């Protein structure tokens, strides 16, 4: 099997994911997934597409991720892995991944700060007198 690459984005995080046949190793920026994400919930988020499709020990994953925070990076990696699995075998994996919501790009971004205001929507305190 050749190497399949896919792109995942979430907020300002961008993950380039390379999936190949292997035995379940996940390497993120040169470190293992457990080293890179210390929280178990983030490791769980990254491995969700494999758990749902029951392919946890069939593929090796190499990821380059940058931008955003750790939660956004984990969700970007999840989207990239799901897209790569979909490319590997569309009939077997697409319906399962889509029903769990792993193929949907979460488009919510931070709204920009407006001039004359302290934040995007917040106003300075109004004083009548």
N, C-alpha and C positions, 0 to 999 in steps of 0.2 A: 504494500500500500504506500502510495506517495504521501507527502506531507500536505495537509489541507490547511490553508490559512483563512482566517476570518477576522472581522473587526467588530469590537463591541464598544459602545459609548454609553456613559451615564453622567449627567451633570457636566463637569469639565474633565472627566477622566476618559482616557482613550486606551483601550487594550487591544494589542495585536496578538492573536492567538494562533499557534501552530500545533495542529493535532496530527499525530502519527500512530501507527500500530505499536503497542508496547505492553507494559504491565501496570499502568496506573500511576506513574510518576507525574507530579504537577510541579513545574519549576517556574517561579515568578521572579523576574529580574535577577536570575542567577541564584536564587534561594528557594528552598522548598516552601510549599504552601503553608506549612505549620510555622516555619520561621518567619515568613513575610507577614502573615496575619496571626497575631498572638491570640486573638479571640476565637473561640470555638464556633461562634455563630457565623463569623465571616468565612471560616473554612467550610462550614456547612453550605453557605450560599454559593461558594465557588464549585462545590462538588454536586450540587443539586441536579444539574442536567444528567450526570452519569448515574445518580441514584434512581432517578425517575425512569431512565431508559435501561437500567440494569446492565450498564457497561462500565462499571467502576474500575475493573482491572484489565480492560482491553486496549486502552489508548494511553499514550504519553502526551503530555501537554507542556508546551513551552510558551511563556507569555512575556511580552514586553508591555508594561503598563506605566503611564505617567499622567500627571495632572489630577486634580481633585483630592478628596480625602479617602480614607481607607474603605469606608462603606461604598462610596461611589465607584472606587476601583474594583471592589469585589463584585458589584452588580454589573459593571462593564465586562469583567472577565466571564461572568455567567452568561451574558448575552453572546459573547464571542464563541464560547464553547458550544452553546446551543446552536448557533448558526453553522459552526463547523460540523457538528454531528448531523445536522440537516443536510449538509452538502455530501456527507459520506453515504448516507442511506436515507433518501427522502421518504420512501414508503413506510419504513419501519419506525422512524423517529419523529417525523414532522407532526403528526397528529397528537402524540403524547406531549411533546414540548409545547405545542401551541395551546393545548387545553390547560397546561399548567402556567401559561403566560410567560414563558421564557424566551419567546421569539419576538415579543413586543418591546420596542425601544421606548423607554420612559423619557418623554420629551420635556419634562419639567426642568426649567433652568432658573437661575437666580435673576430676578428682575433688577434692572439697573437703577442706580441712585439718580434722582431727578435734581436739577439745579434749584437752589432756594429751599431745599428740604433736607432734613437730617438723614433720610433714608429713601427707599423706593416709594413708599406711600405715607409714611409718618409725616406729620406736620409739627412745626414748633408750637409751643404752648401759646394759646390765644389770650391776650390781655385786653379787656374792654377799656380799662382806664390806666 
